[in-house]
Amino acid sequence: MRKILLAAAAVTCLALTGCNDNSGSVDSGNGPTAKQPSATASTGDPSASPAPGGAALALGTPARTVGAKTIGILEITPRTVVHTAKGGGATSKYGTFVIVTMLEKSLSANPADEETAASGGGWKWVGPDGRTTAAGNGNAGRIVLAGYDGHGPIQPGASQSRAQVFDLTPAQARGGSAVYTDGTKSPSRWAIPAQDAGPDVAAVRQRLTP
């Protein structure tokens, strides 16, 4: 299904911006069997809305997604997770910050960007009970990680390091998953360990120290 969606997005991208018509021909290996509706963003309580579907990938596994407004192909690789109650001068409102860093690359002939929550996409956390929480909730928006603060369209062939922060209850933070919904409203899901993991743990913790 994801291969079909990527191919369709590439055709749309070609018509709109002249990108390569072969940029969407590679299967990410993360295709849900049916298109899932986007979840409603949480307004604060980390158990406020139902979860989107999709098979979970392991931390460190890349997924090729369609860029915002179906323009371009964006490869997203969540690399590291850090769990902390405090960081960057902020204290978690619900008990635990879960910080997920990722490397994102533009794989097509024109710039690609993440879809936004305002457009029905972007990042959400899915807890063990299947409930979702939008990134940046609670006090999560107060954390800024230097070196992981990339934003805006990524130019063809370039990459950016980014981070998403979720403010969760301890129960929600134990063994959940991060879900990104792309420009076709199709989700990619990664299983996130309940403890620190990945190659950038030390770097992230250093940047969290006031």
C-alpha positions in Angstrom: 0.0 0.0 0.0 2.8 2.4 0.9 4.5 1.7 -2.5 1.3 2.7 -4.3 0.9 5.8 -2.1 4.6 6.8 -2.8 4.2 6.3 -6.5 1.0 8.3 -6.6 2.6 11.1 -4.7 5.5 11.1 -7.1 3.1 11.5 -10.0 1.4 14.3 -8.3 4.8 15.9 -7.5 5.8 15.6 -11.1 2.7 17.3 -12.3 3.1 20.2 -9.7 6.9 20.7 -9.5 8.7 18.6 -12.0 10.3 16.1 -9.7 11.7 12.7 -10.9 9.0 10.3 -11.7 11.0 7.4 -10.3 11.4 8.9 -6.8 8.4 7.2 -5.4 9.1 3.7 -6.8 10.8 2.3 -3.8 8.8 0.4 -1.2 9.5 1.5 2.4 8.5 -1.9 3.7 6.1 -0.2 6.1 2.7 -0.4 4.4 -0.4 -0.7 6.4 -3.1 -2.9 4.7 -5.6 -0.1 4.8 -5.5 3.7 5.0 -5.9 4.8 8.6 -7.7 7.9 9.7 -5.6 10.5 11.4 -5.9 10.7 15.2 -7.3 13.7 17.0 -4.5 15.6 18.7 -4.5 15.5 22.5 -5.1 18.8 24.2 -3.2 17.8 27.3 -4.1 14.5 28.8 -1.8 11.8 27.3 -4.7 9.4 27.0 -7.3 11.6 25.2 -7.6 10.1 21.7 -7.7 6.8 19.8 -4.6 5.5 18.1 -3.8 5.2 14.4 -3.0 1.8 12.9 0.2 0.5 11.3 2.8 -2.1 11.9 5.7 -1.0 14.1 9.3 -0.7 12.9 12.3 -1.0 15.2 14.2 2.1 16.4 16.9 2.9 13.7 14.8 1.6 10.8 14.2 4.1 8.0 10.8 4.6 6.4 10.2 6.5 3.1 7.2 8.8 3.4 5.5 11.3 1.1 6.4 14.9 1.8 4.0 17.7 3.0 1.3 18.5 0.4 2.3 15.3 -1.4 5.5 17.0 -2.7 8.7 15.0 -2.6 9.9 11.9 -0.8 11.1 12.1 2.8 13.1 9.3 4.5 12.7 9.3 8.3 14.9 7.3 10.6 14.2 7.6 14.4 17.7 6.9 15.9 17.6 7.6 19.7 15.2 7.9 22.6 15.8 9.5 26.0 13.5 9.3 28.9 13.8 12.0 31.6 11.6 13.9 34.1 13.5 17.1 33.6 15.6 18.7 30.9 16.6 22.0 29.5 15.2 23.8 32.5 11.7 22.2 32.0 9.9 19.7 34.2 7.5 17.2 32.7 3.9 18.1 33.5 2.8 14.4 33.4 5.9 12.7 34.8 8.2 11.8 31.9 9.6 13.5 28.8 10.2 11.0 26.0 12.6 12.6 23.5 13.0 10.9 20.1 15.7 12.1 17.7 15.6 11.3 14.0 17.6 11.8 10.8 15.5 13.0 7.8 16.6 13.0 4.2 15.0 14.4 1.0 15.2 11.6 -1.6 13.5 13.3 -4.6 14.4 16.1 -7.0 12.6 18.8 -5.1 12.5 19.9 -1.4 10.5 17.7 1.0 9.2 18.6 4.5 7.2 17.0 7.3 3.4 17.2 7.2 2.0 19.4 10.0 -0.5 18.6 12.7 -2.7 21.4 11.3 -2.9 19.5 8.0 -3.8 16.2 9.8 -0.3 14.8 9.9 2.8 15.0 11.9 3.9 13.1 15.0 2.0 11.4 17.8 2.8 9.0 20.6 0.9 5.8 21.0 0.9 4.4 24.5 0.7 0.7 25.6 -3.1 1.2 26.0 -3.5 2.4 22.4 -4.2 6.0 23.3 -2.4 8.8 21.5 -0.7 12.1 22.4 0.4 14.8 20.1 4.1 15.8 20.1 4.8 19.1 21.9 2.1 18.6 24.5 2.3 19.6 28.1 5.7 21.1 28.8 7.4 19.3 25.9 7.4 22.5 23.8 9.8 24.1 26.3 12.6 21.7 25.4 14.9 22.8 22.5 17.8 20.5 21.6 20.7 22.3 19.8 21.9 20.2 16.9 18.5 18.4 16.7 16.4 21.5 15.8 16.2 21.2 12.0 13.1 22.5 10.4 11.6 23.6 7.1 11.9 22.0 3.7 14.9 19.7 3.2 16.7 20.3 -0.1 17.2 17.4 -2.5 20.0 15.1 -1.3 20.3 16.9 2.0 19.5 15.7 5.5 18.6 17.2 8.9 18.7 16.0 12.5 15.4 16.7 14.3 13.7 15.8 17.6 10.2 15.3 18.8 9.3 15.6 22.5 6.3 14.0 24.2 5.2 14.8 27.8 3.7 11.5 29.1 2.6 9.7 32.2 5.1 7.0 33.3 2.6 4.4 32.2 2.2 5.9 28.7 6.0 6.1 28.4 6.6 2.4 29.0 7.0 0.6 25.6 5.0 2.9 23.4 5.5 3.9 19.8 6.1 7.1 17.7 3.8 7.5 14.7 4.4 9.9 11.8 1.5 10.6 9.4 2.7 11.9 6.0 1.2 14.0 3.2 -1.1 11.1 2.0 -2.4 10.7 5.6 -0.6 7.3 5.8 1.1 6.5 9.1 4.6 5.1 9.8 5.1 3.6 13.3 8.2 2.9 15.3 8.3 0.8 18.5 10.1 3.0 21.1 12.0 1.2 24.0 11.0 2.0 27.5 14.5 3.0 28.4 17.2 5.1 26.8 18.5 3.6 23.5 20.3 4.6 20.4 23.7 6.1 19.3 23.0 9.7 20.5 21.9 9.2 24.1 25.0 10.9 25.6 24.8 13.8 23.2 21.1 14.4 23.9 21.6 14.2 27.7 24.4 16.6 27.5 22.2 19.1 25.7 19.5 18.6 28.3 21.8 19.7 31.1 21.2 23.4 32.1 
